[in-house]
Amino acid sequence: MACALALAIAASMLAPGAPAASSAVVVTMDVSSATQLDASGCSTGTPGVTSFGIVQPGTTFVAGDCALQFGSTNDTAKLLLSQGDVAGSAMWTPGTGTMDVAFGGGGTGFRSFEPGGADYPNAVARQSTGKLVTAGYSQPGATRLSTVIRFTAAGIEDTTFGPSGTAMYTADLSPSSTDDFSDLVVLPDDRILVVGTADNGGATNEDVVIVRLTANGLIDPSFASGGTIETSLSAGNDLGTSVLTMPDGRFLVAGTSSSDIFVQRYSADGVLDTTFGTSGTLLVNPGTSDGVGSMAWAPNGDLLLGGWAGGAPNRFAHYRIGPTGAVLSSSFATSFGTGNAYGYGGVTAAPDGSSYIAGTAATAAGSGDFAIAKYTAAGALDTTWGTNGLVTVSIAPGTGTDQSLAPPIVLPDGRIVLTGFSNNGSNRWSAVRLKSDGTVDTTFGTNGVVMVVTHAGSSPDSLLGPDGKVIMTGSGNSGTTLGQFDSLSVADYVNAGGGGDTDWSGGANTFGACLLSLTGANLLNDWGMTGACAASDTSPWNAVAQNTGASGAQVAHTTSAMAVGTARLRFGVRTATAQRPGSYMAPIDVTVLAPG
């Protein structure tokens, strides 16, 4: 809703014997709709958590009330419920570290794509359709080509992507062997923004390159100059490492310029935003040999940057940066051990405002371990976590080297997944899962660790897919490879017969939600209400919609401005007699839209 205010200012200038002259100025403003939401009535001890407690297999259980207050200070409002991963089943557990053999089409949980020469991905992201895109490079000969490759949600190379059905976009940015795409992000309309490096002809003169593609892998000519930006920041090497979008469409690029960390901000169309930093560029901790892992948004809107700082020894580096490019805090982890520590994996923000950096830390034996540090919302090491805020995990025995290369994956229940590689003679994909307190989660893999012995190579990135299935990407036997870990899920509720059927007592595992009562608001068509919400289908139970646009997402709405509605929900679960043990969770997004 927009409100326009117009004010006409008349000015006159009179002179003896001269006609009057006047002009008008219109002053306008737009007032946006505001929303409010209070979900504190859904917690059972832990903020943001509604718990069933311990549920025996073969039983039906209904949780206590979950009260949601919603509205708008100046407009009508609409309440929506949807799955936190926007796909799959609402309730799941991350699994035990086995591969999802249905992924990739070969019965192994992996898929490699090698169009020619050696192919190496550096990053992976997911489009709204579930399709997976990787960014990296391919080297069929002396010249390296920057590439973006797409796979289907099932892990098969997608020949509808790229020119001529090749499943890949290829950029020959310069006649050299150093071109590389380092990171990518999928925009809300599924277009793809990629950042990397291109050699402009000099031995120490690499430039930052930014490319925007259409959703189907063609160059987007509406972006910048013909779809590409190439930026030289110094006389030395300038490397683009990380890209991060903003809610208003602007984006940030980070990397190193002559070994100094830089951050730049651009408009959505690729114009440098000179209001950020100094003329659009911020140099962070200049004068040392530093590196960038990744960037992330803190819940309060601060920009987080994780990497490492040069010195004796090299250290994890954590920075908080304000909206104008001012460094608000910096923290350097120095107590991992006897040698260097590198925050290769970068930073991930947790919902409570804390954050984590992953990487590798040297050991006394001369090898390296997976390493992770936790930081408070203020950017300081959280010394109450792990050992003075730090945790290391050894995977390869003896003098093997372990490197966590991707941003930590923080699961909705607080557990943390680290991915990368281990080397004890050859590189192997590896993953570790930690409990929320930093101790190793021994229910994952073998004593908390998975080393994929069937795939040689490094795994520089990973993401959390539907139903908690962690997807890793990397080089696997010289091809661009994806692998997916399995998970266990509870099926979404299906009211197969309508009305009073007996879905809850049919023996299958299922999870659903029911609207117990509603005050100060009206129902929307997607949901019904009888006020019972018992452990039977005499009440209109519902599946939690996969996303906010799916059928069943809209619960209720207020019909007048400034009204506050309260929706009381209950969640129900039926566990099958053969339901596998595990800590199951249903990450649910509660959204309020105005006008509603």
Secondary structure as GFF3:
##gff-version 3
##sequence-region A 1 596
A	DSSP	beta_strand	8	13	.	.	.	ID=ss1
A	DSSP	beta_strand	21	26	.	.	.	ID=ss2
A	DSSP	beta_strand	36	41	.	.	.	ID=ss3
A	DSSP	beta_strand	60	62	.	.	.	ID=ss4
A	DSSP	beta_strand	66	71	.	.	.	ID=ss5
A	DSSP	beta_strand	78	83	.	.	.	ID=ss6
A	DSSP	beta_strand	91	93	.	.	.	ID=ss7
A	DSSP	beta_strand	110	113	.	.	.	ID=ss8
A	DSSP	beta_strand	118	126	.	.	.	ID=ss9
A	DSSP	beta_strand	132	139	.	.	.	ID=ss10
A	DSSP	beta_strand	145	151	.	.	.	ID=ss11
A	DSSP	three_ten_helix	163	165	.	.	.	ID=ss12
A	DSSP	beta_strand	168	171	.	.	.	ID=ss13
A	DSSP	beta_strand	180	186	.	.	.	ID=ss14
A	DSSP	beta_strand	192	202	.	.	.	ID=ss15
A	DSSP	beta_strand	205	213	.	.	.	ID=ss16
A	DSSP	beta_strand	228	231	.	.	.	ID=ss17
A	DSSP	beta_strand	238	245	.	.	.	ID=ss18
A	DSSP	beta_strand	251	257	.	.	.	ID=ss19
A	DSSP	beta_strand	260	266	.	.	.	ID=ss20
A	DSSP	beta_strand	281	284	.	.	.	ID=ss21
A	DSSP	beta_strand	291	297	.	.	.	ID=ss22
A	DSSP	beta_strand	303	309	.	.	.	ID=ss23
A	DSSP	beta_strand	315	321	.	.	.	ID=ss24
A	DSSP	beta_strand	327	333	.	.	.	ID=ss25
A	DSSP	beta_strand	341	349	.	.	.	ID=ss26
A	DSSP	beta_strand	355	362	.	.	.	ID=ss27
A	DSSP	beta_strand	368	375	.	.	.	ID=ss28
A	DSSP	beta_strand	390	393	.	.	.	ID=ss29
A	DSSP	beta_strand	401	404	.	.	.	ID=ss30
A	DSSP	beta_strand	409	410	.	.	.	ID=ss31
A	DSSP	beta_strand	416	423	.	.	.	ID=ss32
A	DSSP	beta_strand	427	434	.	.	.	ID=ss33
A	DSSP	beta_strand	449	456	.	.	.	ID=ss34
A	DSSP	beta_strand	461	464	.	.	.	ID=ss35
A	DSSP	three_ten_helix	466	468	.	.	.	ID=ss36
A	DSSP	beta_strand	470	476	.	.	.	ID=ss37
A	DSSP	beta_strand	479	484	.	.	.	ID=ss38
A	DSSP	beta_strand	488	490	.	.	.	ID=ss39
A	DSSP	three_ten_helix	503	505	.	.	.	ID=ss40
A	DSSP	beta_strand	510	519	.	.	.	ID=ss41
A	DSSP	beta_strand	522	523	.	.	.	ID=ss42
A	DSSP	beta_strand	554	557	.	.	.	ID=ss43
A	DSSP	beta_strand	564	574	.	.	.	ID=ss44
A	DSSP	beta_strand	588	593	.	.	.	ID=ss45
###
